[in-house]
Amino acid sequence: MTRFSTRAARAGINADPAHGAVVAPVSLSAAYRRDDPAAPGPFDYARTAHPGRDLLARTLADLDGASGAVVTASGMAAIDLVLNDLPIGARIVCAHDCYGGTRRLFDARARQRGFDLVYADCTDPEALSEALKPGAALAFFETPSNPRLRITDLEAACALARKAGAVSVVDNTVLSPALQRPLELGADIALASLTKLINGHSDMVGGVVCVREAELAERLSWWANAAGTGGAAFDAFLALRGLRTLPVRARVQSEAALELASRLNAHRGVARVDYPGLKGHPGHAIAARQQDGFGPLLSFELSTGVKAAHQLTQRLSLFTLAQSLGGTESLVAIPALMTHAAMSPEARAQAGVGDGLVRLSVGLEHVDDLWDDLAEALEHRA
Ligand SMILES: *Cc1c(COP(=O)(O)O)cnc(C)c1O
């Protein structure tokens, strides 16, 4: 098999049987003609399947080493799709410091369907075993977690889930398959928001669920068609285009993030930096082993508190104050007020998301320009 970057660069190339277009065209048709009323062709109706989504799903399944993939209209739709396979009252173990939107959805679905939902510190094997004990159906991991960048040892965590009889799911949004492939580490499902690093250009919203076993992939496809959660044609085209440069972007953005994390770590105005690439990070050794890079996301707290952190975000000019991550443009966010505002203050405290935590998503601007911008904003405060 060819290498990851080769397969990514060839995503959807030479895949047009009609005209021999090098880049697969966008097929916007909602319906596909039949020659025989009893026999549909490969495509029938675009909610069920269309060529662009199909091509993207096959490519992402291949890159993640999955037997099947379902492309959805958003990352949250991908997460919700997985919950469709659970019976009422099923026990779910979820990382206590997962994405705020995931927690909001899990809480609401648990109330509605009587799920026995437990949040656990999945980076702690004892806490995880304890949570999995009473026969959990699903274990939901996120590593590195957003925004504190905690690292879960996926081989160990997925083995514990398997022993308990639970399906293990990894939200791989922060790294993408270019930097971490959860199925190779024992997970049953690797899902991601395409909106972030995979598309990488902040111009579409989408998600994907990559599944190890064909039977489970089939069941999730069934739900995606029944409920109409599949992604749209133009979004599939954009994600496929973004995917071709994913390995290069992921590498350059990770290198810049490490450089900025190191410089912030040495700055007297910074109280703490969370970045798994730093040697002092508690998850550094595991991250170095299970990841192919440390990713574009880092967080930090200032020694001068919450107000100074909020002011800092407004003094930056090369980091746009906005939600999202993984794009070619650098972004800054205050998770407590933005990405994780849907969590209760207690849940944020449990997850270690302080009111003054600053999160950076590092893009493709020159790293020295990014640092100059940060350094200037930090000095202003001092
Ligand atoms: C953004 C994000 C999601 C949700 O993805 P959408 O495409 O915005 O629905 C899920 N998990 C993580 C870790 C994210 O950062």
The ligand as an SDF file (V2000), in Angstrom:
LIG
                    3D

 15 15  0  0  0  0  0  0  0  0999 V2000
  -15.7330   21.2090   16.4330 C   0  0  0  0  0  0  0  0  0  0  0  0
  -15.6720   19.9280   17.1210 C   0  0  0  0  0  0  0  0  0  0  0  0
  -16.7330   19.0230   17.0370 C   0  0  0  0  0  0  0  0  0  0  0  0
  -18.0170   19.3380   16.3020 C   0  0  0  0  0  0  0  0  0  0  0  0
  -17.8340   19.4780   14.9210 O   0  0  0  0  0  0  0  0  0  0  0  0
  -18.8260   20.3880   14.0080 P   0  0  0  0  0  0  0  0  0  0  0  0
  -18.3490   20.1290   12.6320 O   0  0  0  0  0  0  0  0  0  0  0  0
  -18.6660   21.8020   14.4820 O   0  0  0  0  0  0  0  0  0  0  0  0
  -20.2150   19.8970   14.2480 O   0  0  0  0  0  0  0  0  0  0  0  0
  -16.6120   17.8140   17.6990 C   0  0  0  0  0  0  0  0  0  0  0  0
  -15.5070   17.5070   18.4040 N   0  0  0  0  0  0  0  0  0  0  0  0
  -14.4680   18.3580   18.5040 C   0  0  0  0  0  0  0  0  0  0  0  0
  -13.2670   17.9470   19.2820 C   0  0  0  0  0  0  0  0  0  0  0  0
  -14.5130   19.5930   17.8750 C   0  0  0  0  0  0  0  0  0  0  0  0
  -13.4860   20.4430   18.0040 O   0  0  0  0  0  0  0  0  0  0  0  0
  1  2  1  0
  2  3  1  0
  2 14  2  0
  3  4  1  0
  3 10  2  0
  4  5  1  0
  5  6  1  0
  6  7  2  0
  6  8  1  0
  6  9  1  0
 10 11  1  0
 11 12  2  0
 12 13  1  0
 12 14  1  0
 14 15  1  0
M  END
$$$$
